[in-house]
Amino acid sequence: MDARRGIFAEFLLATALLTRLPVGLAAPGDGAVAASCWAFPLVGAGVGFIAGVVYLVAELVGLGALPSALLAVLAGAAATGALHEDGLADTADGFGGGSDRASKLAIMRDSRVGAYGVAALIFSIGLRVAALDALGDPIHAGLALVGAHAASRGFLGQAMSRLPPAREDGLGAAAGRPGRGVALVGAVIGVAIAISCLGPVRGAVAAALAALAVAATAALARRQIGGYTGDVLGAFQQIGEIVMLLVAAAQ
């Protein structure tokens, strides 16, 4: 991996970590990810844009809101390799199925998906599709996707800076802990994108509620396993995205 640092290099690192887009870099294991977390919401906005374009094209060919919403969620998962969905499922299985910290972490490392994980995925996909279907209009849905994907990733740096890694190895430990300033920049960028996409009032409310939901899940993770893992970060993203889309769709 190229050892260069700088804004563009950090953006590429964030893209390599959070998506399956061919940027020509492998995600690093030397703590450099922490320095790039400010770019997470920008990468998220790109993923949301891809999903929004798919929604718009599906509507233009006459598929209707529900099939378009399903395809948009599928496009977002494809762009990320279902990274965050996998994290949500593993976290649900570990938190729901483990009897103590060690067993929870062991379950989360198991590649098999259990009942808790399946249920979490059903609710995650179902709630996001339902929210997009309720929005109906492809422009509003597309903007909501950009804002939700951006803001939900913007909060990840805050979680990484405030929670310790739950393991001494793995993605969470290798990523490092970002400084409070870098984490704050990421959150501000995510919220700014959300407000730009959803409007000042709805965007601010959506971001605030998503931040509260992520903070509550972070508190749960601290109690359950003593910190965060890569899977837990994926769960944070999914929860933030769901809340953002539900607020965007609220009448």
C-alpha positions, -999 to 999 in steps of 0.1 A, spaced: 0 0 0 12 35 -8 23 51 25 14 86 14 -7 108 36 -29 137 28 -65 145 22 -68 125 -11 -49 96 3 -71 94 34 -102 96 12 -90 67 -8 -82 47 24 -118 54 36 -132 43 3 -111 11 3 -123 2 38 -160 10 34 -167 0 -2 -159 -26 -28 -152 2 -54 -119 -4 -72 -97 24 -59 -65 4 -61 -58 3 -24 -61 -23 3 -75 -12 37 -44 -6 59 -38 -23 93 -14 3 108 -39 27 124 -42 49 93 -79 43 91 -84 64 122 -69 94 105 -92 89 75 -125 87 95 -133 123 86 -139 111 50 -163 84 60 -194 106 54 -181 116 20 -177 79 10 -212 73 24 -226 101 3 -211 84 -27 -228 51 -18 -261 69 -12 -257 86 -46 -253 52 -63 -284 39 -45 -303 70 -54 -294 67 -91 -306 31 -91 -339 42 -75 -344 69 -101 -336 46 -131 -360 19 -117 -387 45 -114 -381 58 -149 -385 24 -164 -419 21 -146 -411 -3 -118 -429 17 -91 -418 28 -56 -415 -5 -39 -394 -24 -64 -373 8 -69 -367 9 -31 -357 -27 -30 -332 -22 -58 -318 9 -42 -311 -9 -9 -296 -37 -29 -274 -13 -48 -261 2 -16 -253 -32 -2 -236 -42 -34 -214 -11 -34 -202 -19 2 -201 -57 -2 -228 -58 24 -201 -49 49 -224 -31 73 -253 -56 70 -228 -84 79 -217 -64 109 -253 -59 121 -261 -96 118 -229 -107 136 -235 -81 164 -271 -92 168 -261 -128 171 -233 -121 196 -253 -98 218 -284 -119 217 -268 -154 218 -238 -151 240 -239 -156 278 -208 -136 286 -182 -113 270 -160 -141 257 -189 -161 242 -204 -130 226 -171 -121 209 -167 -158 197 -201 -158 182 -195 -125 164 -164 -141 148 -184 -171 136 -192 -167 99 -225 -184 103 -257 -163 108 -281 -172 135 -317 -164 143 -309 -130 159 -288 -120 128 -315 -130 104 -341 -111 123 -319 -80 124 -313 -81 86 -350 -86 80 -359 -55 100 -330 -35 86 -338 -41 50 -376 -40 56 -375 -7 74 -353 10 49 -373 -3 19 -406 8 37 -392 43 43 -381 47 7 -414 34 -5 -432 59 17 -411 88 2 -422 77 -32 -407 106 -52 -374 95 -66 -357 129 -61 -367 130 -24 -357 94 -20 -324 99 -36 -316 129 -14 -327 109 16 -303 81 6 -274 105 2 -280 121 36 -287 89 55 -256 71 41 -234 101 48 -246 109 84 -246 73 95 -210 70 86 -201 104 99 -209 91 135 -185 62 133 -154 83 141 -171 95 172 -178 60 183 -142 49 176 -128 78 196 -151 73 226 -151 35 229 -121 12 233 -116 -17 209 -131 -48 224 -103 -71 211 -66 -67 209 -67 -79 173 -92 -76 145 -104 -46 124 -114 -24 154 -80 -27 170 -61 -23 137 -80 8 127 -67 28 157 -85 54 177 -91 88 159 -84 120 177 -115 139 189 -109 167 163 -108 142 133 -139 124 147 -157 158 151 -149 168 116 -164 136 102 -196 141 123 -200 177 112 -195 168 75 -221 140 79 -246 163 96 -240 191 70 -247 167 41 -279 155 59 -291 190 64 -283 199 27 -303 169 15 -333 169 39 -336 206 48 -325 224 79 -352 212 103 -358 177 91 -321 171 85 -311 184 119 -338 163 136 -329 132 116 -292 136 124 -299 142 161 -321 111 165 -297 90 145 -268 102 168 -289 93 199 -296 59 185 -260 52 178 -250 65 212 -275 42 228 -261 13 208 -226 23 218 -236 22 255 -250 -13 249 -218 -24 232 -197 -11 262 -219 -32 285 -220 -63 263 -184 -66 252 -165 -36 267 -161 -16 234 -164 -19 197 -154 -42 169 -156 -39 132 -189 -57 133 -202 -32 159 -193 -3 137 -213 -19 110 -243 -21 133 -239 16 142 -240 25 106 -271 4 99 -290 18 129 -281 54 119 -292 49 83 -325 33 94 -333 62 117 -323 88 91 -346 73 64 -375 68 88 -373 105 98 -370 115 62 -402 95 54 -422 108 84 -452 129 75 
